Amino acid sequence: MIKNVSVIGAGTMGNGIAHVFAQNGFAVTLIDVSASQLEKALANIGKNFDRQIAKGSISEEQKTSALNNISTATDVATGVNAANLVVEAATENTNLKLEIFKQIDTHAPEGCILASNTSSISITKIAAVTKRPDMVIGMHFMNPVPVMKLVEIINGYATKKEVTKTISDLSKQLGKIPCTVNDYPGFIANRILMPMINEAIYSLYEGVAGVEEIDTVMKLGMAHPMGPLQLADFIGLDVCLSILKVLQDGFGNPKYAPCPLLVNMVMAGKHGAKNGEGFYKYSAGSKDIIVSDAFKN
Ligand code: NAD
């Protein structure tokens, strides 16, 4: 029975994951190496609950009780020692995740399920550094976590059926819709999404159309809520590049090679919405969609 959930990483995804578990009555320990990041995350979670109150989907009392369910820690060892489930949502870096999983495996109780929210790193590889590979699984939430319904569950090579069922049932308990896939590069979500984003960037690079035209065709023509270039900005262009490299390395197929324009933009520090500029420009508090100067006609 899962009651205590430790979430590692208090960034974009970690604070959303902590939010939904706390809202659904779980005791959450949110862990980050950065104390200031933990403070920011708690403030952010509070704001997101306020949005839900404004929409009438939760009450003030529910917000208070959910916030009371969250405690914080700056080290993994103490943060996971009472966990029934750990959900790792730290920075997308293979070596970092392997180190974190070795630590979790040492300090989490026997029987604790170890999940990763990774977008693309092999669950089988992560599981192999632990002494409980059958208890390791991918639990891939979508951004923003409180809003998006899907949880992509990824079975590693050794994941036990009972663990998959527990995580699938748990996702439903959180009001999400689980979908189980196997552990191959990019799983399903990013294996299909990233080539589409890459092709949109190639279309821009080759001068087939401009930023707004590409996004408008996909929004109005395919009923996508946002165009692929804007979506890439929201995911983070650095993240898109690293996922494409995982696909390219994992399949050895040149069709996944990242567009040189994407590589250049990441080298130039244009990482998308999180640092103010990608295909579009972002300024705090503004909801206007402004094409970056580099792509204006
Ligand atoms: P982020 O950069 O916003 O947050 C990562 C956090 O991890 C930071 O606060 C950092 O301080 C913390 N961290 C780094 N090393 C740590 C350690 N050793 N121990 C504890 N905390 C540590 O990243 P994010 O966008 O939230 O992504 C987190 C994970 O979720 C990644 O694996 C990413 O691929 C995945 N993901 C991201 C999205 C998205 O849209 N951003 C969507 C689905 C999945």
Boltz pocket constraint, residues with backbone or C-beta under 6 A from the ligand:
constraints:
  - pocket:
      binder: B
      contacts: [[A, 8], [A, 9], [A, 10], [A, 11], [A, 12], [A, 13], [A, 14], [A, 31], [A, 32], [A, 33], [A, 34], [A, 37], [A, 88], [A, 89], [A, 90], [A, 91], [A, 92], [A, 93], [A, 96], [A, 100], [A, 117], [A, 118], [A, 119], [A, 120], [A, 140], [A, 141], [A, 142], [A, 143], [A, 234], [A, 235]]
      max_distance: 6.0
